[in-house]
Amino acid sequence: MASALITMPAQARRGEVIEIKALIAHPMETGFRPGADGKVLARDIIRRFTCLYNGQQVFGAELHPAISANPYIAFFTVATENGTLEFRWEGDNGFSQAETRPITVMG
């Protein structure tokens, strides 16, 4: 299981634009680099990142081998109602990681 770091406000005013930052620890091996034994290391990348706000997708990104290790993604969304943001990373070799964070919307 990879380690994820998510930064976002725990509360916001209704209609406020909030910034969300997500970083996940992952090697993002391209499948082109030789290992210590000279053999090419197997490809192992995160291919997709999505963020769902109360079940509705508010952000999505397709990632490719050119993305660095430990991908960092920052984006904005509008705080509309109390609920949960779910962050999903999916990749090669059956890799899947999900994290959730609550948000309280005032006013």
C-alpha positions in Angstrom: 0.0 0.0 0.0 1.4 3.4 -1.0 1.5 6.4 1.3 -0.7 9.3 0.3 -0.5 12.9 1.6 -3.6 15.0 1.0 -3.9 18.7 1.9 -7.3 20.4 1.8 -9.4 22.6 4.1 -11.6 20.7 6.6 -14.2 23.4 6.2 -15.2 26.1 3.7 -18.0 28.5 3.0 -20.6 27.4 0.4 -19.5 28.5 -3.0 -15.9 29.0 -2.0 -13.2 27.7 -4.4 -10.8 25.4 -2.4 -7.4 24.1 -3.4 -6.7 20.4 -3.0 -3.2 18.9 -3.1 -2.5 15.2 -3.4 0.9 13.4 -3.3 1.4 9.7 -3.4 4.6 7.7 -2.8 5.1 5.5 -5.9 8.2 4.7 -7.9 6.6 5.3 -11.4 9.0 2.9 -13.2 8.8 3.6 -17.0 9.7 0.1 -18.2 12.7 1.5 -20.2 15.4 1.8 -17.5 17.9 -1.0 -16.9 18.3 -2.4 -13.4 21.5 -3.3 -11.6 21.7 -6.6 -13.5 21.3 -4.8 -16.9 17.8 -6.2 -17.5 15.0 -3.7 -18.2 12.9 -3.0 -15.1 9.2 -3.8 -15.5 6.8 -0.9 -16.1 5.0 0.1 -12.9 3.1 3.4 -13.2 0.0 5.0 -11.9 -2.3 5.5 -14.9 -5.3 7.3 -13.5 -6.1 9.7 -10.7 -9.7 10.7 -9.9 -11.4 12.8 -7.1 -15.0 12.3 -6.3 -17.0 14.8 -4.2 -20.0 13.0 -2.7 -19.8 10.4 -5.5 -19.5 13.0 -8.4 -16.2 13.3 -10.2 -14.7 16.8 -9.9 -11.2 16.0 -11.2 -9.5 13.3 -13.2 -6.1 12.9 -14.8 -4.4 10.3 -16.9 -0.8 9.7 -16.1 2.0 8.5 -18.4 5.5 7.1 -18.0 7.0 10.6 -18.2 5.5 11.6 -14.8 8.1 11.6 -12.0 8.1 9.3 -9.1 5.8 10.3 -6.2 3.3 12.2 -8.4 2.0 15.5 -7.0 -1.4 16.8 -8.2 -3.0 20.1 -7.3 -6.4 21.3 -8.4 -9.4 23.4 -7.4 -13.1 22.7 -6.8 -16.0 24.5 -5.3 -17.3 23.7 -1.9 -21.0 23.0 -2.4 -22.2 20.8 0.5 -21.0 18.8 3.5 -19.6 15.4 2.5 -16.6 13.4 1.5 -13.9 13.7 -1.1 -12.6 10.4 -2.3 -9.2 10.2 -4.0 -8.4 7.2 -6.2 -5.1 6.2 -7.8 -5.1 3.2 -10.3 -2.1 1.7 -12.0 -0.2 -1.2 -13.5 0.1 -4.6 -11.8 -3.3 -4.2 -10.0 -2.2 -1.1 -8.1 -5.2 0.7 -6.5 -5.2 3.1 -3.6 -8.2 5.2 -2.2 -8.2 7.8 0.5 -11.2 9.8 1.8 -11.4 13.2 3.5 -14.5 14.9 5.0 -15.4 18.5 4.3 -17.8 20.7 6.3 -19.5 23.4 4.3 -20.9 26.4 6.2 -23.6 28.9 5.1 
